[in-house]
């Protein structure tokens, strides 16, 4: 409603036309560049020219480079038309600011202010319209006075508040100063206390080492006194012989003199006659080379490895790959580990390689080793002081590969025709070869080393007892055979049929607690023998209830004696207690062979072309091999945690 005395549209366009594009202010002494763009002489062009030592100017808008005439931006042409427009604009602006504001509707001077809607009005606006009748309004002079009062009140409040806050800040400054003085005294007292404790500690070490040195020197002194006495006796005896023995017994004199010469040479040339005196007197204080700003006593004392031992935060016998392992090494004698040769080596037993581990020194009788194993399998950790093992060294360590990280195979064995059951026992890797009816041994390079035995009838399952005797099932002639560890046939049992002495597709076999468990797959049962193949027990029958089977393929036992059976056509794994009572089942599609490693169950799934890893409670944690396996059947792990899986392309894949 109000129309002020401000600039209109034309004036706004004029303002944009006289505004410098660089400083965004009204032109001051406008200069035009050869490219046609205009800028203020100061500070715009002056600053641009300064960047090149007044040689050239780069236009900020079109990036054209223009030479500065005579190295002075004043020489650029002045745009006088722009100067005239600037003057006109300034005059117009002053006139607009001095003219009273008028109402757009009534063309009357705006003398009234509506407090309710914060709007300036003329007197006709109040009379002619009903918009402001119920509002609080009044003359501008009245509100100007009111706003002055508000301003004064605000000033007083601010002054009072600032005074309070400043006083509080000053009080805090004083409090901080007092606390600083108090804490400084406490710090000085604490430093003095620690220094005194350190002094007592260092003096105690010094007293102990010096006492040992004195004892050592006392022993050396007694040895020297005894040696001196013996030497005097030898000299006296030699002199007596020289004076009293006649010429006829001169050979006796020669022997005595030669004995004296040997004794003298032994004293003169034997460096170990009285020990290392230089080491005995090596006693001084010097900075700790491994911990700055600390002192320790050097006594030259050689550490006894039997007085050193290692410890760890957790169980290092079983660790995961890439897990950080920290070992602490402590000396319980008087010797400082900083003066000794401390070494730590991690040996990988599968290929007999090792790595040297770094030693980190901290306290005088303490150091540590921190490392991250990068290879799975059996390892040995050896820690030595001055070349000898300390207490608890060497120690074994097994590094596990988490099943979630199993992915691509690390090797492929292709030398077998239709590989079947496998066994890793006492460092040997044995495998059944169906097509050639034999057992073979595979080396660490995953090549066939030797033929162990000929086993007719299509060898399927394979296991061993604690003595190394082998037990082999054959699915073509339906038998169970026992072989010696070198492959010699010992005895066998079974033939085709459904009776107690028969098999119909003898399959997975395991030895547990000196009993041989065999999956009689197509008779849907499990048979139990002693180690001499005498039948002890048969359990299970065809069905889908707990304790019943439809083609059991393989079985495995955990440390507590629980038995896990792959019930293939029921698509599940059945769990039996140590007393062979069925207790639960895990549903799993088309399971074939089963193996247990590090408390995980590894199960091949024939039609799914993969291996599933589940806990003993039935929770699946990983699946691997989908991209590499085709109808996997047999699965075993070796003593270093590598997983061997047979695939239908005459392959054994190693994960």
Residue pairs with C-beta under 8 A, 6 or more apart in sequence:
1 103
1 104
1 105
1 119
1 121
1 125
2 101
2 102
2 103
2 104
2 110
2 119
2 120
2 121
3 101
3 102
3 103
3 104
4 101
5 96
5 97
5 98
5 99
5 100
5 101
5 102
6 96
7 15
7 92
7 93
7 96
11 89
11 92
11 93
11 96
14 85
14 88
14 89
15 26
15 89
17 85
18 26
18 27
18 82
18 85
18 86
18 89
19 25
19 26
19 27
20 26
20 27
20 28
20 30
20 38
20 39
20 40
20 44
21 37
21 39
21 60
21 61
22 39
22 40
22 44
22 60
23 40
23 43
23 44
25 40
26 86
26 89
27 38
27 40
27 79
27 82
27 83
27 86
28 40
28 41
28 42
29 40
29 41
29 42
29 78
30 38
30 39
30 40
30 41
30 78
30 79
30 82
30 83
31 38
31 39
31 40
31 41
31 45
31 73
31 76
31 77
31 78
31 79
32 38
32 76
32 77
32 78
32 79
33 39
33 57
33 59
33 64
33 66
33 76
34 64
34 66
35 59
35 62
35 64
35 66
37 59
37 61
37 62
38 79
38 82
39 45
39 48
39 60
41 73
41 74
41 76
45 57
45 73
45 76
46 73
48 57
48 58
48 60
49 55
49 56
49 57
49 68
49 73
52 68
54 68
54 71
54 72
54 73
55 67
55 68
55 71
56 65
56 66
56 67
56 68
57 65
57 66
57 68
57 73
58 64
58 65
58 66
59 65
59 66
68 75
68 76
69 75
69 76
100 109
100 110
101 109
101 110
101 120
102 108
102 109
102 110
102 122
103 109
103 110
103 121
103 122
103 124
103 125
105 124
105 125
106 122
106 124
106 125
106 128
108 122
108 123
108 124
109 122
110 120
110 121
110 122
110 140
111 122
111 123
111 139
111 140
112 120
112 121
112 122
112 123
112 125
112 126
112 137
112 138
112 139
112 140
113 119
113 120
113 121
113 137
113 138
113 139
113 140
113 143
114 120
114 121
114 132
114 135
114 136
114 137
115 135
115 136
115 137
115 138
115 143
116 132
116 135
116 136
116 137
117 132
117 135
120 140
121 132
121 137
125 132
126 132
126 133
126 137
198 295
202 285
202 295
202 296
202 297
205 296
205 297
205 299
205 334
205 364
206 283
206 285
206 297
208 334
209 283
209 297
209 299
209 301
209 334
210 283
210 299
212 299
212 301
212 334
213 280
213 281
213 283
213 299
216 275
216 280
217 280
217 281
220 274
220 275
220 277
220 280
223 274
224 274
227 267
227 273
227 274
231 263
231 267
234 259
234 260
234 263
235 260
237 256
238 256
238 257
238 259
238 260
241 252
241 253
241 256
242 253
242 257
245 252
245 253
266 273
267 273
279 300
280 300
282 298
282 299
282 300
283 297
283 298
283 299
283 300
284 297
284 298
285 295
285 296
285 297
285 298
286 295
286 296
286 298
287 293
287 294
287 295
288 294
288 295
288 296
288 338
288 364
289 338
289 361
290 338
290 361
290 362
290 367
291 361
291 362
291 363
296 336
296 338
296 364
297 336
298 336
298 339
299 334
299 335
299 336
300 339
301 333
301 334
301 335
301 336
301 339
302 335
302 340
302 386
303 331
303 333
303 335
303 336
303 337
303 339
303 340
303 385
303 386
304 333
304 335
305 384
305 385
305 386
305 388
305 389
305 390
305 391
306 390
306 391
307 331
307 332
307 333
307 335
308 329
308 330
308 331
308 332
308 333
308 337
308 385
308 390
308 391
309 329
309 330
309 332
309 390
309 391
309 392
310 327
310 328
310 329
310 330
310 383
310 390
310 391
310 392
310 393
310 395
311 327
311 328
311 330
312 325
312 326
312 327
312 328
313 326
316 325
316 327
316 381
316 395
316 397
317 395
317 396
317 397
317 398
318 398
318 400
318 598
319 325
319 373
319 397
319 398
319 399
319 400
320 399
320 400
320 401
320 402
321 373
321 374
321 375
321 376
321 399
321 400
321 401
321 402
321 405
322 372
322 373
322 374
323 372
323 373
324 370
324 371
324 372
325 370
325 371
325 372
325 373
326 368
326 369
326 370
327 344
327 368
327 369
327 370
327 381
327 383
328 366
328 367
328 368
329 337
329 342
329 344
329 359
329 366
329 367
329 368
329 369
329 383
329 390
330 365
330 366
331 337
331 340
331 365
331 366
331 385
332 365
333 365
335 365
336 364
336 365
337 361
337 364
337 365
337 366
337 367
337 385
338 361
338 364
338 367
340 385
340 386
341 385
341 386
341 387
342 359
342 367
342 383
342 384
342 385
343 356
343 359
343 383
343 384
344 356
344 357
344 359
344 369
344 381
344 382
344 383
344 384
345 354
345 355
345 356
345 357
345 381
345 382
346 354
346 355
346 357
346 371
346 373
346 379
346 380
346 381
346 397
347 353
347 354
347 379
347 380
347 381
347 382
347 394
348 354
348 375
348 377
348 378
348 379
349 377
349 378
349 379
349 380
349 640
350 377
350 378
350 444
350 640
351 444
357 369
357 371
358 369
358 370
358 371
359 367
359 368
359 369
360 367
360 368
360 369
360 370
361 367
362 368
369 383
373 379
373 397
373 399
375 399
376 399
376 400
376 401
376 640
376 641
376 642
377 398
377 399
377 639
377 640
377 641
377 642
378 396
378 397
378 398
378 639
378 640
379 396
379 397
379 398
379 399
380 394
380 395
380 396
380 397
381 393
381 394
381 395
381 396
381 397
382 389
382 393
382 394
383 389
383 390
383 392
383 393
383 394
384 390
384 393
398 641
399 641
400 598
400 641
401 641
403 600
403 602
403 613
403 621
403 622
403 624
404 621
404 622
406 613
406 622
406 624
406 643
406 655
407 624
407 655
408 627
408 628
408 655
409 625
409 628
409 653
409 654
409 655
410 642
410 654
410 655
411 446
411 653
411 654
412 446
412 651
412 652
412 653
412 654
413 419
413 442
413 446
413 447
413 644
413 651
413 652
413 653
413 654
414 650
414 651
415 447
415 448
416 431
416 433
416 440
416 448
416 650
416 652
417 433
417 434
417 435
417 436
417 650
418 433
418 434
418 435
418 650
419 431
419 432
419 433
419 434
419 634
419 646
419 650
419 651
419 652
420 431
420 432
420 433
420 434
420 458
420 459
420 460
420 461
420 462
420 633
420 634
420 646
421 431
421 432
421 459
421 460
421 461
421 462
421 472
421 473
421 508
421 509
421 634
422 429
422 430
422 431
422 432
422 462
422 634
422 635
422 636
422 644
422 646
422 652
423 429
423 430
423 431
423 462
423 463
423 464
423 470
423 636
424 430
424 636
424 637
424 638
424 639
424 644
425 464
425 468
426 468
427 639
428 441
429 441
429 442
429 443
429 638
429 644
430 439
430 440
430 441
430 442
430 452
430 462
430 470
431 439
431 440
431 442
431 462
431 652
432 438
432 439
432 455
432 459
432 460
432 461
432 462
432 472
433 439
433 440
433 459
434 458
434 459
434 460
437 454
437 455
437 456
437 457
437 458
437 459
438 451
438 452
438 453
438 454
438 455
438 459
439 451
439 452
439 453
439 455
439 459
439 462
439 470
439 472
439 483
439 487
440 448
440 449
440 450
440 451
440 452
441 448
441 449
441 450
441 451
441 452
442 448
442 449
442 652
443 449
446 652
446 654
452 470
452 486
452 487
453 470
453 483
453 487
453 488
453 489
455 472
455 474
455 481
455 483
456 474
456 477
457 474
457 475
457 476
457 477
457 478
457 479
458 474
458 475
458 476
458 477
459 472
459 473
459 474
460 472
460 473
460 474
460 475
460 506
460 507
460 508
461 471
461 472
461 473
461 506
461 507
461 508
461 509
461 518
461 519
461 554
462 470
462 471
462 472
462 473
462 509
463 470
463 471
463 509
463 510
463 511
463 516
464 470
464 471
464 485
464 511
465 471
465 511
465 514
465 516
465 531
466 511
467 485
468 484
468 485
469 482
469 483
469 484
469 485
469 490
469 531
470 482
470 483
470 484
470 485
470 487
471 480
471 481
471 482
471 483
471 509
471 511
471 516
472 480
472 481
472 483
472 509
473 479
473 480
473 481
473 503
473 506
473 507
473 508
473 509
473 518
474 481
474 506
475 505
475 506
475 507
475 521
477 495
477 496
478 494
478 495
478 496
478 497
478 502
478 503
478 504
478 505
478 506
479 492
479 493
479 494
479 495
479 503
479 506
480 492
480 493
480 494
480 503
480 506
480 509
480 516
480 518
480 529
480 533
481 489
481 491
481 492
482 489
482 490
482 491
482 492
482 531
482 532
482 533
483 489
483 490
484 490
491 532
491 533
492 533
493 501
493 529
493 533
493 535
494 501
494 502
494 503
494 506
495 501
495 502
495 503
496 502
496 503
496 504
497 503
497 504
498 504
498 523
500 535
500 538
501 535
502 523
503 518
503 520
503 523
503 527
504 520
504 521
504 522
504 523
505 520
505 521
505 522
505 523
506 518
506 519
506 520
506 521
507 518
507 519
507 520
507 521
507 552
507 553
507 554
508 518
508 519
508 552
508 553
508 554
508 555
508 566
508 593
509 516
509 517
509 518
509 519
510 516
510 517
510 555
510 556
510 557
511 517
511 531
512 557
512 561
512 563
513 561
514 530
514 531
515 528
515 529
515 530
515 531
515 536
516 528
516 529
516 530
516 531
516 533
517 526
517 527
517 528
517 555
517 563
518 526
518 527
518 528
518 529
519 526
519 552
519 553
519 554
519 555
519 565
520 526
520 527
520 552
521 551
521 552
521 553
521 568
522 551
524 540
524 541
524 542
524 543
524 548
524 549
524 550
524 551
524 552
525 538
525 539
525 540
525 541
525 549
525 552
526 538
526 539
526 540
526 549
526 552
526 555
526 565
527 535
527 537
527 538
528 535
528 536
528 537
528 538
528 539
529 535
529 536
530 536
539 547
539 580
540 547
540 548
540 549
540 552
541 548
541 549
542 548
542 549
542 550
543 549
543 550
544 550
544 570
546 574
546 582
546 583
546 584
546 585
547 574
547 576
547 581
547 582
549 565
549 567
549 570
549 574
550 567
550 568
550 569
550 570
551 567
551 568
551 569
552 565
552 566
552 567
552 568
553 566
553 568
553 591
553 592
553 593
554 565
554 566
554 592
554 593
554 594
555 563
555 564
555 565
555 566
555 594
556 563
556 564
556 594
556 595
556 596
556 601
557 563
557 564
557 596
558 564
558 596
558 599
558 616
560 578
561 577
561 578
562 575
562 576
562 577
562 578
562 583
562 616
563 575
563 576
563 580
564 573
564 574
564 575
564 576
564 594
564 596
564 601
564 616
565 573
565 574
565 575
565 576
565 594
566 573
566 591
566 592
566 593
566 594
566 603
567 573
567 574
567 585
567 591
568 590
568 591
568 592
568 606
571 587
571 588
571 589
571 590
571 591
572 585
572 586
572 587
572 588
572 591
573 585
573 586
573 588
573 591
573 594
573 601
573 603
573 614
573 618
574 582
574 584
574 585
575 582
575 583
575 584
575 585
575 586
575 616
576 582
576 583
577 583
584 618
586 614
586 618
588 603
588 605
588 612
588 614
589 605
589 607
589 608
590 605
590 606
590 607
590 608
591 603
591 604
591 605
592 603
592 604
592 605
592 606
592 632
592 633
592 634
593 603
593 604
593 633
593 634
593 635
594 601
594 602
594 603
594 635
595 601
595 602
595 635
595 636
595 637
596 602
596 616
597 637
597 641
597 643
598 641
599 615
599 616
600 613
600 614
600 615
600 616
600 621
601 613
601 614
601 615
601 616
602 611
602 612
602 613
602 635
602 637
602 643
603 611
603 612
603 613
603 614
603 635
604 610
604 611
604 632
604 633
604 634
604 635
604 645
605 611
605 612
605 632
606 631
606 632
606 633
607 631
608 626
609 625
609 626
609 629
609 630
609 631
609 632
610 623
610 624
610 625
610 626
610 629
610 632
611 623
611 624
611 625
611 629
611 632
611 635
611 643
611 645
611 655
612 620
612 622
612 623
613 620
613 621
613 622
613 623
613 624
614 620
614 621
615 621
624 655
625 632
625 645
625 653
625 655
628 647
628 653
629 645
629 647
629 653
630 647
630 648
630 649
631 647
631 648
632 645
632 646
632 647
633 646
633 648
634 644
634 645
634 646
635 643
635 644
635 645
635 646
636 643
636 644
637 643
637 644
638 644
642 654
642 655
643 654
643 655
644 652
644 653
644 654
645 652
645 653
645 655
646 652
647 653
